[in-house]
Amino acid sequence: MPSFVILVSSKKVFRYLVNRKRLFPFLFIFIAIIAIFFLLSRLFVLHRSLFVVDVIDGDTVILNTGEKVRYLGIDTPECRIHKNGMWVEVFQPFSREAREFNKKLVKGKQIRLEFDKVKRDKYGRLLAYVWVNNTLVNEKLLKEGLAYMFFMWPNEKYARRFCSAQLEVIRERKGVWADRPIIPPEEAERFKGYVRLVRGNVCKVINTGRAVLLYLKCDIPRFRVVLPYTHFGPTGRLRFYNSLEGKEINSLGKIRCKRKECEQVLFDSIQFNCLSCER
C-alpha cells in the first residue's frame, strides 16, 4: 500500500512539472538559483586573500586561485610570443629585467586587485591594477623604465597618472628609454608596435568629423597623429588644431602601421604638446 501511494504521488508530481504552464516558472527559478550561486562563488574568489604564486613576465602573473592576471595600463617587453599555435621564447630587450623586477614586487605576496570598466580580456584573464600595500605595481614598472604605458578603451582610469610617469622616465632615460627616447617620424615604421615619443613638424591637418589628423610626414610611408573627438573634443579647439600646420610637436603613444601609413592614436592631452606654439 505505501509503495502504491508513493508511485501515485510521483506520477502526480511528474504531471505537475510537465504541465507547460507550471514548468516554465519552475525552470526559471531553478536557473536563477544556479546563476546566483555561480556569481557568489566568483565574487568569493575575487575577494578572498589573493597571493601571487607565479610570475609569467613583467605584466602577467598567476594567483593562488588559479586566475591569470594581466596588468592594466602597461605593456612590458615580451619574454615569449604566440606563434603557429605555440609559445616561443623571444626575450626582447629588458624583458628579463621586467620579469625579475615584477617577481621582487609581487611573488609570494598578498595583493589587492583594482578593476576598471572591463574586467576580463578575450583570453579570460583578469585585467587589473595590482596593489601591494600602497604600491601600484603597474606604475612602479613604468617608473623603473621597464614598461610602456598601454591603454585599451574603456579601461583608462589611470591614463593621466601613467602618462606623467612615462614622460618623467623618458626625460631620465631609464630602462627601455635609455637608447632612443625621441624619434623622428621617418623612423616610425621601425618601431611598429612600440610606444615612442615622436617629434616632428606638422605638414598637414585634416578634420574627419570624428578626429583631427596631424600629419608629421606627408610622403609615403606617411605618419600621422590621431586626436579622436571622444578624448580631445572639437569644441573651441578646431581653430587651434588648424593653426598647428608648420609647427613642431611631440606625441607619445604606441605606433601602429598599416599598408603605407603609420600612426599614433592619442587619448589624453598630456600625450601631446606643441613645441613651437606661442605661449
N, C-alpha and C positions, 0 to 999 in steps of 0.2 A: 504493500500500500504506500509507504513513504516514497519508494522508488518511482511509483506511478505519479505521485504528486509532484516530485522534482522534475520528472520528464515533461509533464503538462506545463509547469511553471517555466521551464526552459524554452518550450515552444512559444509560450506567450511573450516572453522577453524577446525572443528572436523576431516574432511577428511585429512586435512593437518597434524594434530597431529598424527593420527593413521597410517599414512604412515611410514613404518618401517625406511626408510632412514632418515626421519626427526624426528621421535620420540626419537631415542637414544640420539642425541645431546641435545635435549630439556630436557630429563630426567637427563642427566649428569650435565647440567648447574644448574638445579633445586636442585639436591642433593648436588652439590658443594656449592651452596649458603647457604643451610641449615647447612652444615658442618662448613662453615666459621662462621656463626652466633653462632653456638654451641661453637666453640673453643674460639671465642671472649668473650662469656659470662663466660666461665671457667676462662679465663685469668683475666677478670674483678673481679671475685670473689677472686682470689688468690692475686690480687694486691691492693684491696681496704683496708681500715683500718681494721685491724684484732684485735679482743679482745677475751680474754678467758672468757667464761661465766660459765663454769663448769669444775671441776677437777675430773676425774674418779678415778685416782690413781697416783702414783709417776711418771708415764711415759706416761699418756694418758689424753688429755684434749679435750673439745668441744669449738668451736669458735662461734662467733656471726653469722657466715654464715651457721651454722648447721653442718659444717665439723668436723669430728673427727680427731685429730692429734696424731700420735704415735711418741714419741721421738726416734730419730736415735742414734745408738751407745751405748745405755744403756738399762738395764733391771732392774726394781725395784722389791722388794718383792711384791708378789701378795696379793691384797685385796679380789679377787674373782677368781674363775676358771670356765670354761665352762664344765659342766658335764651332760651327758644324756640330751642334748638339753636345759639345764637351767644354769643360772649363780648362783653359790653357793659361799657364803662368806667363806673365809678361814683365812684371816688375818695372813699371815706369819710374823715372827719376823721383826720388823722395817717397815712393810707395812703402818701402820697408820702414823708413823713419816715421811715416804717418801711422803705420800699424803698431809699431813699438810704443810710440807716444800714447796712442789710444789705449794700449794694454795697461800702461802705467796709470792712466787716469781712471779706468773703469773695471778692469778684470778682477773678479772676486769681491767687488764692492757692491753695496746696495745703491740702487739708483732710483730716480724718480722720472717718469715719462710725462712730458707735456705735449699734448696733441694740438694740431691745428684743425682746419676745416675738413680735410680728407685724412683718414686715419690709416688707410692701407693702400699699397700700390698694386699694380696688376699682377705682381708675383705673390701677393698675400702677406708681404712683410709689413710690420707696423712702421709707420712714419712718425717720428717724434723728435722733440728737443730733449736731450738727455741731461739730467742734472745729477751731480754728485755733491751732496750738501748744497753749498751756494755757488758752485762752479757749473756754468753752462758749457758742457763738453764741446758742443758744436762750435761755439765761439772761440773756445780755447785753442782748438786746432787751427782756426783761421788766424788767430793772433800769433801763432808759432810759425806761420808761413807753410803749414803742412796741408792746407786745404784751400779750395777755391769756393767762393760763395756760389750757390746754385739753387735758385728758387723756381718752383713749378707752381703756377697759379692753380688753385687759390690759396695754397699754403705759403703765405708771405708775412707771417706775423712779426718776425724779427728782421725784415728786409733792411730797414734803415740802419738798425744797430749793426748788422753784419756787414753792410756796405762800408760803414765808418771803420770797422775793424780791418776790412780788406784794404781800404785806401791807406790806412796807417802802416800796415805791414809792407805795402808796396813802396812807400817812402823809405822804410827802414831796410828794404832789400833783403828780407829774410826768407829762408827756405826756397820755395819754388819761384820766388821773385828775385833771387839773387843775381841771376844771369841777364835777364832781359825784362825789366819792369814795364817798359813802354815800347810799343812797336808802331811803325808807320802803316797806313792802310795797304800799301803794296805787299806787305808780308803777311797779311791776314790769312791767306789761304794755307800757309804753312802751319798755322796754329788752329786749324779747324777742330772744334770740339773742346778747346781750352778757353779759360777765362783770361782775358788780356786787357790791358789798358792801351787803347789805340789813340794816337794823336795825329791830327791832320787838318787840312783846310777844307771847308765846305765848298764843293764845286757846283752843287745843285740842291734845291729844296723843292720837294713835291708834297702836296697835301692830298691824300687819297680820300678824305672824308671819314676815315677810320683811324688814320695815323699820319704823322708827319715823317717823311723820309729825308734824312740828311745824308747826301752822298759825299763821301770823302775821297772817292776815286770814281771818276765817271767813265773811264775807258775800261774795256774788258780785260781781266775779270773785275767787275765793279765791286765797290764796298760801300755799304750804307749803314747808318744808324737809324733804327726804327723807334719812334716815340709814339706808342699807342694812345689814343684818346682816353682809354679806360684808366690809364695811370697819369697822363700828363694833362688831359683836358684841353680843348681848343679855346675855351672862353678867355678872352683877353690876352692870349698867348700867340695867336697866329701871326700877328704883325712882328712879334719878336723872332719867331722861327724863320719867317721870310727874310728878316734882316741878317740872318747868320751866313748868307752866301758870301764867300770870300774870307770868312772869319776862321780862326784856328780854334779847335775844340779838343777836349779829352772825352773819351767814352769808355766806360768799364763794363764788361759783360762777356758772356760766352759767345764765341764766334761760331756761326753756322754757315755752311757753304752749300749751295745747290746750283748745279749747272754752271753758269758763268757769273755768279754773284755770291758775295759773302755779306753777312750782316750781323749786327748785334741788336737784339731786341731788349730795350731797357724798361724797367718797371718802377724806377724811383729817380727823382731829380738829382739825388746825391751821386748817381752814376754818370752824370753828365755835367760838364761845365765849359763855358766859353772862355778861352784864354786871352783873346784879343778884343773882347767887347769893352765898350766904355763903361767905366764904373759909375 
